[in-house]
Amino acid sequence: MSSADHTTFLNNFPKPKLNTFAGNPLQRPTPTLKKNPAQLQELLKDPKAYFLPFFNLQPLIKKEARKLDWRKYDELKETLNQECDIILLGSLNNQPYFTLHVQNQKLFETDESHFQNTRAVATYLPAEEAAILAQAQALLDWHKRSKFCSACGSKTISIEAGYKRKCTNVARSDQLPITQNQETCGIEHYPRTDPVVIMLVLSPDGKKCLLGRQKRFPKGLFTCLAGFIEPGETIEEGVRREAEEEAGVAIGKVNYFSSQPWPMQGGQLMIGCYAHALSVNIQVDQQELEDAMWVDAETLKKAIQESLVEDSFFKSENFRIPPPLAIAHKLCVAWVEGTNNLL
């Protein structure tokens, strides 16, 4: 591929397909609705309302249908009367959708339904259900991690339909590093989403891409470089820093590809990019990566095919990339398709 063709690819690479966990069809609650307790109570008891139970951050799944197992208010009366955080996810066709974390697993698991790991079920759920699941999982995880105020250590309560938590502490003003004469802490806490850059690094001539692996990965699995964006850092700066830190590769141009909500590990936003390397020299930081290597399009094609084999993520030992669930897979596929179009 000539440098001119490579530039054309960087500027006009294929339109990304929808990532897993993206494309949520629900209309999320408005700020006005969130602050209207009476209306929220009406929606809660609406006969058309649906509720998605979680246990231990695992959603309830219909085994045979392989879909989310939504329940009605009458089925959850006993659970809803207990102390639990109920979150309004949104509405679709005038039907409200809620989620909650239940305490008693046995009340819900049957021969037809069971709680299952989010990452596992996302591989077969319909795209829109996977997107709703991502919203529910991330919010419930945040609530689980935010039971206490980070400013004073007191308990927090869920408010505004589950999109905010508020400190319940009443304390002397001299105990709080906030403002003088303030009698309560009362800090409001909001759901967090941690930004992560994930990039497919391309060689200067555009003929190869850089993949790496960590020691904890299953044998044969390689993927794109990635890392959290640090405070005061742009996306481009994060891409360049992570590539330099992990593989010792200097990066010039950075192109945004697409993003993916990632509800595991507390809720992250994966920001997919292509990064144009200034040289092919690699110096792997063994604290970050076990190995990194340049791969041409034909070799990557085989790794993509291997990743499509069922259960290959853990069971295969052949060279492969993550499955279609991950944005890393989409980055690799788009590059291979774009490269082929330009050869």
N, C-alpha and C positions, 0 to 999 in steps of 0.2 A: 504494500500500500504506500503510495506517495505521501509526502507531507501535506500536499494540497488535499488529497482524499481524506487524510486523517483529520485535518481541520474541518472538512465538510461533515465528517461523522460527529465530531465533538459538538458542532453547532446544530446538527440536524439528526441526532440519533433517534432511534425509533421511539414512538410515543409509548410510555410505560403502561403495561396492563395494570389493572386494579390490584393493589397489594392485599394480602390476607389481613383482616381486621379493619380494612377501610371500606367506605361505602355504606355507612350507617343510615338506614332509611327513616329513623325516628326523628320527629320534630322535637328538639330538646326544649325543656321548660324555659319559659321566658323569665327575666328578672322579676316581673310583676307577679307571675304565678308563684314563684319560689317564696315570695314574701306574703302570700295570702293563705294562712293556715286553714281557714274555713273552706276555701276552694280545694285545697289539697286533701282535706278530709273527705270531701264529696267524691273526689276522684278515687280515693282509696277504697271507698265502698261502692263504687260504680260497678254494676253487674257485668259491664263489658271489660273491666280491668283485668290485666294479666300480671302474674307475679312469677319471677324466676328465682327459685330458692338456690342458695349456695350452702355447702357445708365444707368447712376447712378450705375455703377459697376454690371449691370445685363445684361446677354447675350441675344441676339435675338434668339428666339426659334420658330420652326415650331410647331404650336399647335397640329395638327392632327398626323403628323409623329413623334412628340416628339423627334426631333433632332435639332442640332444647325442649324441656318438659315444663311448659308454662302452666301455672295453676290459677284457680279462681279464689276470690275472697273467702267464700264459704269454706273452702278446703284449708284455709290458713288462719281462721279466726283465733284458734287457741295460740298459735305461734305469734300472731300479730299483737296479742294482748301481753306477751312477754316483752322484756326489755331487749329490743333489737333495733338496729338502724335500717329504716326502710327508705329506699332511694327511688325517686321518680326519674326513670330513664328518658321518658318522652311519650309521644303519642303518634299513632298511625291510624288513619281512617276513623278518627274520633275515639279510638280505644287507647286508654292509658296503659303504659307498661312500667312495672316496678321491679325492683330486685331487693333481696334481703338475705342476710346470713342467718340460718337456722341453727338451733342448739341441739336438736334431737334428730340424728341421721335416720333412725329407724322409722320415724313417722312418715318418711317419704320414699325410702328405698323399697322396691317390690321386685317381683319377677320381671316387670315391664320397664322399671326405671331404676337408675342408679346415679350416684355422683361420680364424675370422672374428671381427670386432669384437663385443664383448659387447652394446653398445648396439643394434647392428643386429639381432643374432639374437633379442634379447629382444622385439622387435616381433612375432615369429611363433612363438616357442616356446610349448608348453603352459605354463600358469601355474605348475604345480609344478616343472617343469624350470627355468623362469626364476628361481624362488626358490632352488633348489639352486645354480644358476649364480651368483647374487648372493653366496651364502656362500663359494663357492670362489674367485671373483674377488677379493673383499675380503681374504680370508686370504692368498692368494698375493701380492697387491699389498703387503700389510703385510710379509710375509717379504722381498720384494724390497727394500723401503725400510729394513729393519731388520737388515742384515747386520753392522752395527757398533754397539757399545755407545755410547749417548748420554752415558754418564758418563765413560768413559775412552778410547773410540775403538777398543777392541780388537774382535776378531771375536766374533760371537755364534753359537750353535748352536740348532737347533730341538729342543724337548723337549715332552713331554706331548702327543703326537699332533698336534703342529703348532699348539697353542694357547698356546705360550709360547716365548720365546727367552731364552737365558742367556749372559751374558758369560763368556768363557773366560780372561780375564786373571788372571795371578798377578803381583802387584806389591808394592812396599814400602808399608807403611801410610802413610808420610808423603807418598806421591804421590796418595793418594785422599782427597777431602774427605767421607769417610763416617763412620767411627768409628776411634778410636785402636786400635792393635794388630790391625787387620784385615789379614790377609795377602793376601786375594784380593778382587777387585771383586765378581764373581759376581752382579751385579744381574740380576734377572729382568724381562723386558719382555713386556708383554701387548698383544694386538691392540687397536687404537684405533678408535673410531667417533666421528666429529666431528658434533655436533648442529647442524642447520640449521633455522631457522624459515622457513617459506614461508606467506604469508598472502594471502588475498583480502580486501582492504580494502573495506568497504561504506560507502556514504554515510549521513549521519544519518537520511535518510528511507527508507533501504533499497531505493531504486529503481535505484541504480547501483553499480558496482564499479570499483575503481581497478586499471588495468593499466599496466605500464611496459615499457621496452625498453632494452637496452644497445647501444652503437655496433657491437659485434661481431655482433649478431644478424642473421640474414638479413632482407632487406627485408620489412616488413609483419608481422613476428612480434612479438607482445606477450605478456607473461606476468605472473604474480603477483610481488609484491615478495618478496625473500628475503635471508637473510644468516646468517652463522655466529653462534651464541650465544657470547658472550664469557664469560671466567672470572667466577664469582660472580654470574651473571645467571640469572634464571628465564626460562621460555618466554615468559611475558607481557611481561616487561621487554624481552626480545630483540625481540619483535614491535613493541613501541612504539618502541624505539630505531631499528630499521631503517626503519620507516615515516617517522619524523621525519627521519632522516639522508638517505634517498633521495628522498623526495617532499615533505618539509616538512609532513606531515599528522600532526596530533595524534590519538592513539588512546585510546579509553576501554575498553569491554568487549572481552575476547578470549575466543573459544570454540575449544576444541580440536576438530579434525575427524577426522584419522587420520594415520598415519605411514607412511613408505616407506623401506625400505633402499635406498641408492643406492651400488652397489659401485664406481663409477668415482671417479677422483680420490682414491684411498686409502681409501674407505669412509666414507660419511656416512649419517646418519639424518635424512631430511626430515620435519619435524614440521609438518603442515598445520593451519592455523588460519583462522578468520574473525575479522577485526578491525573494530570499529565506530568509524568516524571521527567526530570531534567537529565537524568542519567540512569543507567541500568545497574549501577553499583549497589550492592545490598550489604548491610552490616546489621545483622539481627541482634536485638537485645534479648538475651536468654531469659531475662526476668519477665519479658512481655510475650515473646513467641518462642516456640521450640524450633520452628523452621519457616522459611519463606522462599518462594521460587517464582521465576518468570514462566508463564505458560502460554503457548500459542493457541490460536483459535481451534485448531483441529483437536488438540489434546483436551481443551476445555469442553468441546462438544461431547467427547466421550465421558468426561466427568459429569456433565449435565445428564446424559442418558443414565449413568449409574445412579444418580441421585433420584431418578424417577422410579427405581425399583422399590417395591413395597418393603418397608422396614429396613431399608439400606442404611439409614442414618446410624443405627447401632449394630446391625448384624453384618454388614459388608466390611471388608478390609481393603477394598479396591480404592484407587484414587477417585474422589468424588467431592462434590460441593453440598451445601445444605439443600434440603428439599424445597419445593415450591412455596411452602409456608413462609419462608424467610425472604426478605428483600434482597439479600445477597444473591439468591438464585435468580431473581428478576434482573439484577444488574448484569450478571454473567450472561444470561440468555439474550438480553438486548444488545450487549456488545458483540456476541457471536453473530447474531442476525444482522447487525449493522455492518460488521466487518465483511460478511459474506456478500452483502449487497454492493460493496465497494470494490471487491476483488475483480 
